[in-house]
Amino acid sequence: MISLYDSLPVIHGTGEILTDSKNDWRNTKLRNEAVAKSFENENSKSMLGRFTRMMDCGAYLKFAVSPSGDKRLFSANFCRDRMCPGCQKRRSLVIFHQVKNICSSIQKDFPTYKYLLLTLTVPNVKADQLSDEIKHLHASWKRMSDRAFFKKSIKGWFRALEVTYNGDRDDFHPHIHVLLCVPSGYFKKNYINQKQWLEYWNDSERSLDEWQALGVRRADGTALPNVDVRAALVMPDDINGRMFLAYDNYKVLMHWNRSYYFATSVGYLSDRIGYPKI
Ligand SMILES: [Zn+2]
């Protein structure tokens, strides 16, 4: 495919310092180097590779220039590392525009639909527990969003994971931001208030001990197994129908492998969603 830009003359290394009125990319690059340097002393080949790629991220930038002098980024050597502040910021801008376009398109077909932002959290954890806690968080979300109350009230949703770090306590705070699309009647019918959301969220996962204490038994009436796993009560048909206790293997159904990439997107998204027309 021949790009529109291929016919433009190439000017090498103008040395010009470009500015972007909306984003402080210089600061982003400084943060990128700080993160990269934290990999430098890790004694592994792959970490050294990440260090090199991340330090190199954005080392060259090609811009296309319109006749009026406007510049537009055309290509660059970005590292695309999930921990790179610059690459994640650009990714967040892309996701923001994708979600915005989807919302605008829905707005045309269903002008009365409304949008809500929901944040779901779990307690802070240390670094060695973070991976497991994120898996639990996503499993809990899956369990909650599979429930009948959710399907009845919510037309669609977009979810993103954000993990913040507390340097004073040296722990992490994983949480999910969700954009929910609801019909206009939601506030009159099927409305879920904050307290109910909290109950549903807390209900989505418990240890087997807790379920046992709540009176949950196997279908044949015997006690639950005495093992240290967390499980969610799944009610595909709602409260009067079938009930299952779902253990960790339920997670294999989850598509969570790409979620890290959402890390910084939603902070930006939630800043912008407060504005009208989205
Ligand atoms: Zn990068």
Residues whose N, C-alpha, C, O or C-beta is under 5 A from the ligand:
A	BS01	ZN	C57 F78 C79 R80 D81 C84 G86 C87
